[in-house]
């Protein structure tokens, strides 16, 4: 997105691919075929691309054109014999009715009676196969295009157990140009389309395991992974010497569109030219197709070379992730950040998974290099010249040395991860030791409090009984004192009755004692029920805060308890206060306890003790409402340090890529909703 200083933004279309109309046929070099029927031609449909419609915004300046163009886009995908067998089963190679329509979509409701899916699928028609070694098939792409753009897109796909994937295409027509006089400007846009659609083809047929390996190497961007282009043409116009094409001017700029930055150009014969580029090579001349075996062998090695470059880059990204993990363990993980251990464990698990997958990929690379055969040097002069320029003979040994080096790097990363695991274990043990110490201290305090409470309860019970007796007897003493009813004439008969019998007055005294004790106990029980009707909520935050703002909030409260535990790393504070605003809390005053790390500025927990019996029956708060109340107070005081809680800088590379993709999809969905709203309006 392009953003201005005024925060205005719009989507950049610099990476959008311009489309051209074209017609193509499947193309599989004969050296990759093992019998089977020939590929079908779409030459009879070449006129369909002559609609003369495209979405090209540039003014094209044609300098070089090609005649009878064949394109091979190649890449390396980790394959093995079992994957080839599974692939043959998936596309129905072993069945009586082979091929069909394939899609990478997974049916989430396999037991359902219906399934809805996109009509944009790939039609597969098997050419030939061996169960454990290779498969060749035609793939017709049926994707929607912009209005007016016609693309008849058919690939010849060759996959083998070495992992090399060839996507071949014979260009029948581009725009109004049929077969010959194909412009490199148009061809470059066709190649971008082929690169993207070839990824869609292989993603539809390979296993989820292989897709995961590709996503790992290309960091979640496997859809746009780089491939190598081989362009074979029967004639190039104008026909110049190799040195003349490398003019650092218009010729070289034209060639860069299709093969990347040009590296070198050679005349392999009087009529054939070979041009190397960063993203592929161009072979043009009447004898160019005779060299297909050499060129395909070269592509097998060069695709592994490109994959190794991505592998090596991914390995260094992994090392950077481990270094970041080390910093987290050595810094916040050392007891300063209560959330660090969770993040560390997540990172360790992910890194372990990545290293295991990288080791598996490396074993696939080594197996492929052992299987790939180096073709012999051709007898004719042009073939020997091409063989020498491609340097095929030494490529295997170079790639084997590089895989050995990668094996050492992966081994070092694995040992580094073991060190991180040990450090994480030490951090976890330290945290557990501190927790056990706190538990031991709290247990001792609870035992002491329990003993004191038991003694106090016993003494209180005895005092209540004695006090009840004292109260009852004092009441009776008042009756028999100087001015009492005893002196009244109407009480004289009762007086005589009580004092003439020895136990009557004693029985009356005991009765009064019992009634007084019963009344006081009932009152105490009611009081205890009210005091015990407390809802206690403990909310764990473990969030970073602005310490000054929390202290300002606490200065407005009246402390009833404060406890501090100070060590070299933390300063744990536990503060208890009672809220004075009874109306704000539903008719009662809750007791709130905050536990925070003053030195590292973390709010750990908040505990709310809420007496339901004393609260208003209509205005009493539920646990959810209590949490909302206290969090609103925190937000009003602005205690949260949200900027420090953002650990996205420390995220693993795959998580960063996933976050970017998630933001992009969310933005696109938002824009689509805005467009729909505008259309409805």
N, C-alpha and C positions, 0 to 999 in steps of 0.2 A: 504494500500500500504506500502511496505517496502522501506524505503528511506535510502540512505547512505550519508556520509558527503560530497561526491562529487556530490550530487543532483541526483544520479542515483536512479530510482525507478522501482519497478515491483509489480504487483498485488500479494498479499498474498492469497494462497489457503487453509489457515488453517481452514476457515469456510465452505469450500466446502463439501457437503455431498457425501459420497461414496454410490454407488448404488449396490444392489444385485437383482438377479432375483427371483421372487416369484409369487405364485398363491394364491389368497385368495377368499373367498366367503363372502357374506353379513351375518352379525350376529347381531340379535336383541334379547336381553334377553326376555324370555317368559313373565316376569313380566311387560314388557313395551308394550306388544301386546294387542290389543283389537279386536280380530277376524282377518279376512282377510286370505289370502293364506300364506303358509310358504315361507321362503326365499329359493332362488334357490342355488344349490351347483355347484361349479366349480371343484369338486374333479376329474372329468373325464379329466380335463386339467392339472392336477398336473405335468404330465411329461414334460410340456412345459418349466418349469423353470430349467430343468436339462441341460441347455446349458453350465454350468460350466464357465460362463464368468461374470466378475465383474470388477470394477475399484478400488478394495480395495488395498491400498498400504502397510498396516500393515501385519505383520506375526501374524496370529491368534493362540492363545493358549487356547483351549477350556477346561473348567473345569466343567461347568454346562450345561446340556441340558434339554429340556422340551418336553413332548409328548402331542399331541392333544391340541394345543394352541389356545385360543381365546383372542382377544385384544379388549378392549373398551377404546377409548380416549374420554374424556368428558371435557366440558367447559361450562361456563355461558355466555350467550348472552342476553342482555336486551330484553325481550319479553313481550307481553301482549296479551290479547284475540284478539284485533284488528289486531295485527301483524300476529297471527296464521291464522285468517280468510283471510288476504291478501296473506299470504304464500300459503294457500290451493288454492286460486284462481290463483296465479302465476304458480303453478306447475300443475294446471288442475285437482285437486282432485275431484272437484264437477262436472266435465264434463264427458261425456260418454266415450271419449277417454282420459284416464288419462296419466299423465307423459309426456315424450318426452325429447328432448335435450334442455339444458339450458346453458346460458352464461351470465356473468355479463356485457358484452359489451352493450353500449347504442347506438342505431341507431341515428346518427346525421342528417341523411337525410331521415326522415320518409316518405316524399312525393315522394322519388325517386323510380324508377322501379327496382333497383337492390341493393344488399348489399353484401359486401365482409367481411368475418370474418374468424377467425382461426378455423381449424378443431379440435383443442383441446377443446372439450366440454365434458359435463357430461350428461350421459343418466340416466334419473330418471324413476323409475317404482314404483308406489304407492302400498303399502301393506295394510295399513288401516289408517283411520283418523277420528277425530271428528272436527266439524267445528271451534270450539272456544277453544279446549283444547290441541290437539296434532296432529301429523302426523308422520307416519312411512313409509319409502320408501327405496328402493334399489338404490344405485348410483354407476354407473360404470364409473370409471375415464379413460379417453382416452387422456392421455398426452404423448408427445414424450419422449423417453428415449435415452440414449447413445447407440451406435451401439453394438449389441450383448447382451444387457440387456433386458430381457423379464419380464414384470410386468403385470399380470392379476389382476387388482385392483378393487374390488367391495366392497363397504361399505354398511352396514345396518345403516341407519340414523334414529334416533328418536329425534324429537323436541317437546317440550311441552310448555305450556303457562307460566310455572314457570321460563323458561329461560334456563333450562338444556339441553344441546345438547350432545347426545350420538352418537359416530361413532364406530360401531362394525365391527369386521373382524375376520373371522375364517381362520386361516393359513392352507392352504392345502399343500403347499410345499414351501421350501426355498432352492434355488439352487438344488442340486441333492437329497435333503432330503425330502421325502414325508411324511407328516402328523406328524411323530415322529422324535425324536432325533434332535430337532431344537436347534441350537447353539444360545446362548445369544449374541455372537458377531454379528451374522447375524441379529438376532432379533432387536438389538439396531439400526442398520442401517435401517431396515424396519420401526421401530417406528418413526424415523426422517421423513421418506417419508410420513407416515400416518399423522403426525402432520402438515406438510406443505399442503398436499393434502386435508385434512379435512377443513383447512381454505379456500381453493379454493372452496370447495363444498358449505359451508355455505355462503360465499360471493356472490355466484351465485344466491342464492335463497332469502336471506333476503333483506329488503328494504334499500334504500340509507340512510335513517335516522339511521337505526341500524348500518350500516357501519360507518357512521360519529361518532356515539357514541363510537364504538370500537377504531377508530383512535384517538379520543380524549383521552381515557383512556390509550391506549398504545403508545401515543405520535407519531402517524404516522407510527408505526411499527406493526400494527395489524396483518399483514400477518404472523408474527413469534411470535404471542402471546403464552404464556405458557399455557399448558393444563395438565390434570392429566391422567396418564396411569393406567389402570387396566388390569393385565395379569392373565388369568385363565388357568391353565394347569391341565390335568388329572394326570400327574405324573412328578416329578422332579428327575433328576438323577445327582449325587447320592442323595439318600434319607437319610437325616441326621436330627438330632434334630435342633430346632430353634437356640439354642445357638451355635451350631457348624457352622452354616452359618455366624454368626457374629464373624468371626475369625480375623478381621482386616488384612486379607491377601487375598489370591487368590479368595476365595469364595465371600467375600464381594466386592472385586473389580469387579468381574463378574456381580454381582447383581446391582452395581452402574451404569452399562451401560444402564440399562433399566428402573430403578425406581429412579435414582439419589442417593444422599448420603443416605445410609441406616440409619434408626433411631432405629428400634426395630424389633424383630422377635418373633413369638409366635407359639406354637403348639396348634391349636384349637381342635385337636383330635389326635388319635394315628397315623393317616395316612395323615392328612391335616396340612399344614403349611401356616402361614400368615406372610409376611415380608413387613414392612412399609419403604417407601423411601421418599425423598424430593419431587419427581415428580410423585409419584404414589405408587401402592402396587401390590404385587404378591401373589396370592392364588393358591396353588398347592396341589393336592390330588384327590383321586377318588370321594370324596363327595363335591368338590369345587363348582360345578355348582348348587347344591341345595341351596347355599347361595346367589344366584343372587339378590333376593329382598333386602336383607340387604346391599349388596355391592352397588347396584344402588342407594338406599337411602343415603348411605354414600357419594357416588359420587355427589349427588345433593347438599349436604351441603359443601363438600370440594371444589367444583367448585366455589360456592359463596364465600367461604373463600379466595381462590386464587384471585378471582376478587376483593374482598374488599382490599386485600393487594395492588394490583395495583391501586385501586381507592385511597387508603390512600397516596400512594407514589405520585400519580398525583396531589393530593390536596396540598401536600407540594411543589411540583414544581410550582403550581399555586400561592401559597403564596410567593415563591421566586420571581416570575415574578411581583407580586404586590409590593414587597419591592423594586425591581429595578425601577418600575414605580415611586414609592415615591421618590427615589433618583434623578430621572430625573426631577420630578416636583420641588423638593427642590433645585436642583442644576442648570443645564442648563436651565430648564424651567422658572427660575426666571428672564427672560429677557436677559440672557447671550447668549443663543443660539437661533437664530431666527427660526430654524427648529424644535426645541424641542416640541412646542405645537402640531404640526402635528403628530409627533411620539407618543406623550402622548395620543392624541385622538384615534389614531389607537389602541394603547394598551388597552385603557379603553374599547373600543368597543369589542375587542377580548376577554378580560377578562370577560366582561359581558356575552358574548355568552357562554364561557366555564362554568361559574358558573350556568347559566340557565340549560345547558345540564347536569351538575353534579347533580343538584337538581332533574332533571327528572330521571336520572339513580338511584338515591337514592330511589325515590318513587317506581321504578320497583323492587329494592332489597327488600324493605319492603313488597311489595305485594307478592313477591315470597315466603318470609319466612312465611307469613300468610297462603299461599295455601299449601305448602309442608307438607305432612303428615308424622308423625313419626311412623314407623312400630312397631307393638307389639313385645315383646321379644319372640323368638321361644321357643317351649317346650323342644326340644331335647338338650342334653348337648353341642354338638358341636356348635349349633346355639346360645345358651346362652353365650358360651365362646367368639364366634365371636362378638356377640352383645355388650358384655362387653369391648372387646378390641377396637372396633370401636368407642365406646363412643357416640353412636348416640343420646341417650336420652337427653344429655345436650347440643348438638351442636346448636339447634335452639335458646335456651335462650342466649348462648354466642354470636351468630351472631346478635341477636336482640340488645343486649347491644352495640355491635360494630357499628351497624347502627345508634343507638341513639347518640353515640359519633361522628360518621361522620356527622350526622345532625347538631350537635353543631359546628363542624369545618366549614361546608359549610355556616352556618349562620354567623359565625364570619368572614369568607372570604367575604361574601356579604356585611356585615357592613363596613369592611375595604375598599371595593370597593366604597361604598357610600362616605367615607371620601376622597378617591382619586378623586372622581367626584367633590366634593366640592372644593378641592384644585385646580383642573383643572379649575373650574369655576372662582375661584379667580385670577388665572394666566391669563385667557382669559379676565377678566374684567380689570385687570391691564394693559394688552396690549392694550385693547380698549380705556382705559382712556388715556394712553400715546399717542395713535393714535389721539384721539379727541383733546388733547392738541396741538399736532403738526399741526393738521388741523386748529385749531383756530388761532395759530400763523401764519401759512401760509396764511390763509384767510385775516387776518389783514394786512399782508405785501402786499398781492395782491391788497387789496382795496387802500392802500396808493400808491402803484405803479400805479394803474389805474388812481387815481386822478391826480397824478403827470404827468403821460403820457398825460392825456387829456389836462391839462394846457399847457404842453410843446408843444403838437401838435397845439393847438390854437395859441400860441405865435409864433410858427414857421411858421404857415400859414400866419399870419399877417406880419411877417418880410419878408417873400418871396414876398408878394404883394407889400409892401413898397419898398423893394430893387429893384423889377422889375421896379417900377415907377421911382425910383432914377436913375437907369441905363438908362432908355429910355430918361429921360429928360436931363441927362448929355450928352448923345449922341447928342441930338438936340442942347444943348448949345454949343457943340464943332462946330456945323455947323454955328451957328450965332456968333461965337467969333471973336477975332482980325484977325485971318487968316482963313477965311472961304470962302465958295463958294458965300457968299452974296456979296462979293466985286467983283466978276467976272461979266463981262458985259452980258454974256449969261444967268446969273441967275437974272438979274435986273428985267425982266418982271415977272418972277415967284415971285420975292420978293414983287413987287408991288401988285401982285394978292393976296399973302398970308396976307400982313399987311393991305391992304385996307379993307378986310373983317374981321369982329371981331372974328368969330368962326372958321376960317379955321385952323389957327395955333393950336388952342386948340384941334380941332378934330384930327389933325396930331399927337399931343402929346399923346392924349388918345389912338390912334391907335398903336403907338410905344410901349406904356405902355402895351397894351393887347398882342401884339405879343411877347414881352419879357417875360411876365408872362406865356403865353402859352408854350413857348419854355422851360422855367425852370420847369414848372409843368410836362411836358412830360419827361424831363430828370429825375425828382424825381420819377415819376411813374416807369420808367425803373429800377432805382436804387432799389426801394422798391420791385419790382418783383424779382429781383436777390437776394435780402436779404431774401425774404420770401420763396424762393424755397428751403426749408430746410427739409431733411428727418431726423426725430428724432427717435432713437431707444433706448428703455429703457430695459435693460437686467437685470433680477432679478437672482442673484446668491445665496446669503445666504450661502456662503461656507467659511470654515475656511482657513486662509492664514498664511503665514509667514510674520509678520509685517515688519521685517527688510528688506526683499526682496522687498516688495511693496514700502517701503520708498526709497530704492535704485533706483527703477524704476522711482518714482516721482521726485527724485533729478535731473534726466536727462531732465525733462520737465520744462517749464516756466509757473508758476501759473498765472492765471488771476483772480482767486477768490478762497477763502478758508473760510469755516464756520465751527465752532466747537460748539457742545452742550455737556456739561459735567454734568453728574449726578453720584450718588454713584455707579451705576451698569454699565453704558455705557459711552463711550466717542465717540459720533457720529461726524464724520468729513466728510465734503463735499468739494471736491477739483475739480476745473475746470482748464483745460489747453488746449492749442491749439497745435496740432501736427505741427512740422516744416517741416517734410519730405513730401512735396507736391506730389512728384512723387510716393511715396509709397502709397498714398491714392487716386490715380486717378486724379491728377491735381488740387486738392484743399486741404485746411487745415481744417480738422474737429475739432470741439470743443468737448472735452470729459470731462464728469463729473463723478467722482467716489465717491460713498458714502460708508463709511466703519466704523466699530466699532473698534476703535484703542485699547481700553482696552481689549476686548475679542477676538480680532484678527479675525474679520469676514468681508469679502467683501460682501456688501449688494446688491448694484446695480451699473451698469455702463450705462451712458447715452451718446449717440453719436449724435451730431448735424452735419449733412453733407449737404453742399450746392450743390445741383445738378446743378444749373445754372452756377456755377463757375467751376465745374468739366469738365474734357475733355469728349466730347461726346462718344469717343471710349473707354476711359479708366475709365469712371465713374463706381463706385461700387454700387452693389445692397445691400439691407439690410442684406441678408444672408452673402454676402462677407464682409460687414463691421463687422459683428459679428465674422466671422472667423479671420479677421485681428487682432481685439483687443484681442481675445482669444489666438492667436498665440503669441502676445506680452507678455501676461500673462504667457504662457507656457515657452517661452524663458527665462523669468525672474524667472521661477520656484517659483511662489508665492503660489501655492496651497499646503496646508498641508493635503494630501490625507490620511495619516495614522490616523489623528484625526477625519476624516470624516467617518471612519469605525465604525459603531455602532453595529456591529454584536454581540459584547459581551453583549449588552443590549437587544438583540432580545428575543422575547418570546420563550419558549421551543419548541412549535410547529413550529415556523419559523426556528429555528436552525435545527430541524430534517428535515424540508423540504429542507433547503439549502444543507444539507449533501446528501440527496437523489438526488437533482438536480445535484450536482457535480459528484455523482457516475454515473448517467445516461449519463451525458456529457462525462465522461471519457470512459465509455463503448462504446458510439457511436464513439468517436475518435479512440479507439483501433480497432473497426470493420472497420472503413474507412481505417486505416493503413493496416489491414490484406487484405482487398480487393485490395488496391493499390499494395501490394506485390504479390498477386496472378496474377493480370493483368500484372505486370512486369515480 
